[in-house]
Amino acid sequence: MRMGGRWRFIDTGSSDGFFNMALDETLLAGYESGLMPPVFRLYGWNPPAISLGKFQPAAGVVNLADCRADGIPVVKRITGGGAIFHDEEITYSFVCSDRLAGAVSVKESYKKIGAFLIAAYGEMGIDVSFAGETNDVVKSDFCFGGREFYDILTDRRKIGGNAQKRKRGVIFQHGSIPLRLNMGRIKKYFKNDITAGYPAVSLGELQPRLSAGKIKKILKESFLKSQGVEFTESRVSDSEMETAKKNARIKKKCFYTGEAS
């Protein structure tokens, strides 16, 4: 099913983890209010950050003292799943009506919507599949050490993670596409041994000549083609920016005075 219609396209560049998660929440709220059209966003992370699944207790997963000492923000996502160390990567998010997926189960909706990712990796010369299609589903505190049904594998190695939230006829989804994975650096910030999980691979390892700009272009065009939508180049509005910055300050305060929020 193709939903069609006109969407906002926003490339917000790289921001800190507090702002990135606050803006995703702001865009979701704006669409829920009926005042904003569906939106597709691309972004990066600077400085590196750790995002936790909605139900993950920060203190049980990451070494918060080390994160605070090294300036590595720890933030909660509005979606579930395992913790992700975001560094050199491209992240996408979108919010729209659940008509995009049609009257199918949540798992099937990931396949329908995720068609743009399968197409994008194919355009990059990488053969991929969903973990659920090969029965490679494994739980882990660390996102890239486990495999959810809708994660993307190449040669049985995880190359991309995706998570979704649904509420009142609305779908919000975001996903991580790592360009580099420095497991030696990442493991310092996790309480459990993240190298003991299933193998992961970065896009940079498979296609080192692809620039971030080229990858973004492929992702954008693949979404357009697979979902039959049209994009209007957009930016974050003043009111969206004000709301996101306000909520980002709250998240930052929670991180340095208590648990991640």
C-alpha positions as CSV (number, residue, x, y, z in Angstrom):
1,M,0.0,0.0,0.0
2,R,1.3,3.4,-0.9
3,M,0.0,6.3,1.2
4,G,1.3,9.1,-1.1
5,G,0.9,12.7,-0.2
6,R,3.3,15.5,0.6
7,W,5.7,15.2,3.4
8,R,8.2,17.6,5.1
9,F,11.9,16.6,4.6
10,I,14.3,17.8,7.3
11,D,18.0,17.3,7.5
12,T,18.9,18.7,10.9
13,G,22.6,17.8,10.8
14,S,24.4,16.7,13.9
15,S,23.3,17.7,17.4
16,D,23.7,16.4,20.9
17,G,21.6,13.4,22.1
18,F,19.3,15.6,24.4
19,F,18.2,17.7,21.5
20,N,17.9,14.8,19.0
21,M,15.5,12.9,21.2
22,A,13.6,16.1,22.2
23,L,13.1,17.1,18.6
24,D,11.8,13.6,17.6
25,E,9.3,14.0,20.4
26,T,8.4,17.5,19.3
27,L,7.8,16.4,15.7
28,L,5.6,13.5,16.9
29,A,3.5,15.9,19.0
30,G,3.2,18.4,16.1
31,Y,1.8,15.7,13.8
32,E,-0.5,14.3,16.5
33,S,-2.0,17.8,16.9
34,G,-3.1,17.8,13.3
35,L,-1.2,21.0,12.7
36,M,1.8,19.6,10.8
37,P,2.1,17.2,7.8
38,P,4.0,13.9,8.0
39,V,7.8,14.4,8.3
40,F,10.9,12.5,7.4
41,R,14.1,13.5,9.2
42,L,17.8,12.7,8.9
43,Y,20.3,13.6,11.6
44,G,23.6,12.8,13.3
45,W,25.1,12.9,16.7
46,N,27.7,15.3,18.1
47,P,29.1,14.5,20.7
48,P,28.5,10.8,20.7
49,A,25.7,9.6,22.9
50,I,23.9,6.5,24.2
51,S,20.2,6.1,23.7
52,L,18.2,3.7,25.9
53,G,15.0,1.9,25.0
54,K,12.0,3.3,26.7
55,F,11.9,0.6,29.3
56,Q,15.6,0.2,30.0
57,P,16.9,1.3,33.4
58,A,20.0,3.5,32.8
59,A,21.8,2.4,35.9
60,G,21.4,-1.3,35.0
61,V,22.8,-1.0,31.5
62,V,25.4,1.7,31.3
63,N,28.2,3.1,33.5
64,L,26.7,6.5,34.1
65,A,29.7,7.9,36.0
66,D,32.0,7.2,33.0
67,C,29.4,8.7,30.6
68,R,29.1,11.9,32.7
69,A,32.9,12.1,33.1
70,D,33.5,11.8,29.4
71,G,30.6,14.0,28.3
72,I,28.7,11.1,26.7
73,P,25.0,12.0,27.1
74,V,22.6,9.1,28.0
75,V,19.0,9.7,26.8
76,K,15.8,7.7,26.7
77,R,14.1,7.0,23.4
78,I,10.3,7.0,23.0
79,T,10.6,3.6,21.5
80,G,11.7,0.2,22.9
81,G,14.7,-2.0,22.1
82,G,18.3,-2.1,23.3
83,A,20.8,0.6,24.0
84,I,22.7,2.2,21.1
85,F,26.0,4.0,21.1
86,H,25.5,6.8,18.5
87,D,28.7,8.1,17.1
88,E,29.6,8.1,13.4
89,E,26.2,7.3,12.0
90,I,23.2,8.5,10.1
91,T,19.8,8.3,11.9
92,Y,16.4,8.6,10.3
93,S,13.1,9.2,11.9
94,F,9.6,9.8,10.5
95,V,6.1,10.4,11.8
96,C,2.9,9.8,9.8
97,S,-0.5,8.2,9.8
98,D,-0.7,4.4,10.4
99,R,-2.3,4.2,7.0
100,L,1.2,4.1,5.6
101,A,1.4,0.5,6.8
102,G,-2.2,-0.5,6.1
103,A,-4.2,-3.0,8.1
104,V,-1.4,-5.4,9.1
105,S,0.3,-6.5,12.3
106,V,3.1,-4.4,13.8
107,K,5.7,-6.9,12.5
108,E,4.3,-6.8,9.0
109,S,4.2,-3.0,9.1
110,Y,8.0,-3.0,9.7
111,K,8.4,-5.0,6.5
112,K,6.1,-2.7,4.5
113,I,7.7,0.5,5.8
114,G,11.2,-0.9,5.9
115,A,11.1,-1.6,2.2
116,F,12.8,1.7,1.7
117,L,15.8,0.5,3.8
118,I,16.0,-2.8,1.9
119,A,16.0,-0.8,-1.3
120,A,18.5,1.7,0.0
121,Y,21.0,-0.9,1.0
122,G,20.5,-2.6,-2.4
123,E,21.3,0.7,-4.1
124,M,24.5,0.8,-2.1
125,G,25.4,-2.7,-3.3
126,I,24.7,-4.6,-0.1
127,D,22.4,-7.6,0.1
128,V,20.3,-7.4,3.3
129,S,17.3,-9.0,4.9
130,F,15.2,-8.6,8.1
131,A,16.3,-10.7,11.0
132,G,12.8,-12.2,11.4
133,E,12.9,-13.6,7.9
134,T,15.9,-15.8,8.8
135,N,14.9,-16.6,12.4
136,D,17.9,-14.6,13.7
137,V,16.0,-12.9,16.6
138,V,18.0,-12.5,19.8
139,K,17.5,-10.2,22.8
140,S,20.3,-8.1,24.2
141,D,20.7,-5.0,26.3
142,F,23.0,-3.6,23.6
143,C,21.1,-3.1,20.3
144,F,23.9,-4.1,18.0
145,G,24.6,-7.2,20.1
146,G,21.0,-8.5,19.6
147,R,18.5,-8.9,16.8
148,E,14.9,-7.8,16.8
149,F,12.5,-9.1,14.1
150,Y,12.8,-5.9,12.2
151,D,16.5,-5.3,12.4
152,I,18.5,-5.5,9.2
153,L,21.2,-8.1,8.6
154,T,23.8,-8.7,5.9
155,D,25.6,-12.1,5.8
156,R,24.1,-12.7,9.3
157,R,25.7,-9.5,10.7
158,K,23.5,-6.7,11.9
159,I,23.9,-3.5,10.0
160,G,20.9,-1.5,11.1
161,G,18.4,-1.2,14.0
162,N,14.9,0.1,13.8
163,A,12.2,0.9,16.5
164,Q,8.6,2.0,16.3
165,K,6.0,3.6,18.4
166,R,2.3,3.7,17.7
167,K,-0.4,5.8,19.3
168,R,-3.9,6.9,18.2
169,G,-3.5,6.1,14.6
170,V,0.0,7.6,14.3
171,I,3.3,5.8,13.6
172,F,6.7,7.1,14.7
173,Q,9.7,5.2,13.6
174,H,13.5,5.8,13.8
175,G,16.5,3.8,13.0
176,S,20.3,3.8,13.3
177,I,22.7,3.3,10.4
178,P,26.3,3.2,11.7
179,L,29.1,4.4,9.5
180,R,31.7,3.2,12.0
181,L,31.5,0.8,15.0
182,N,34.4,1.2,17.5
183,M,33.5,-1.7,19.8
184,G,36.7,-1.1,21.8
185,R,35.6,2.4,22.7
186,I,32.0,1.6,23.2
187,K,32.4,-1.3,25.7
188,K,33.8,1.1,28.3
189,Y,30.4,2.6,28.8
190,F,28.4,-0.6,29.2
191,K,28.1,-2.8,32.3
192,N,27.9,-6.0,30.4
193,D,30.3,-7.4,27.8
194,I,28.8,-6.1,24.5
195,T,31.4,-8.0,22.5
196,A,29.9,-11.3,23.5
197,G,26.8,-10.8,21.4
198,Y,26.1,-11.5,17.8
199,P,28.3,-9.8,15.2
200,A,27.5,-6.4,13.8
201,V,29.0,-4.5,10.9
202,S,29.1,-0.9,9.9
203,L,28.3,0.6,6.5
204,G,31.7,2.1,6.4
205,E,33.3,-1.3,6.6
206,L,31.3,-2.6,3.6
207,Q,31.3,0.5,1.4
208,P,34.0,2.8,2.6
209,R,33.9,5.0,-0.5
210,L,30.3,6.1,0.1
211,S,30.1,9.6,1.6
212,A,27.5,10.5,4.2
213,G,26.0,12.9,1.7
214,K,25.5,10.1,-0.9
215,I,24.0,7.8,1.7
216,K,21.5,10.4,2.8
217,K,20.5,11.0,-0.8
218,I,20.0,7.2,-1.3
219,L,17.9,7.0,1.8
220,K,15.8,10.0,0.8
221,E,15.2,8.7,-2.8
222,S,14.4,5.2,-1.6
223,F,11.8,6.4,0.8
224,L,10.2,8.5,-2.0
225,K,10.1,5.6,-4.4
226,S,8.9,2.9,-2.0
227,Q,6.2,4.9,-0.3
228,G,5.0,7.0,-3.3
229,V,5.3,10.3,-1.3
230,E,6.5,13.8,-2.3
231,F,8.9,15.8,-0.2
232,T,8.9,19.5,0.6
233,E,12.4,20.7,1.8
234,S,11.7,22.1,5.2
235,R,13.4,23.2,8.4
236,V,12.6,23.1,12.1
237,S,10.2,25.9,12.8
238,D,10.9,28.5,15.5
239,S,8.2,27.0,17.7
240,E,9.5,23.5,17.2
241,M,13.0,24.6,18.0
242,E,11.9,26.4,21.1
243,T,10.0,23.4,22.4
244,A,12.8,20.9,21.6
245,K,15.5,23.1,23.2
246,K,13.3,23.4,26.3
247,N,12.8,19.7,26.6
248,A,16.5,19.0,25.8
249,R,17.5,21.2,28.8
250,I,15.2,19.1,31.0
251,K,16.8,15.9,29.7
252,K,20.3,17.2,30.2
253,K,19.5,18.2,33.8
254,C,18.1,14.7,34.5
255,F,21.2,13.1,33.1
256,Y,23.6,15.1,35.4
257,T,21.4,15.0,38.5
258,G,19.7,11.6,38.2
259,E,18.9,9.0,35.6
260,A,18.5,9.5,31.9
261,S,15.2,10.9,30.7
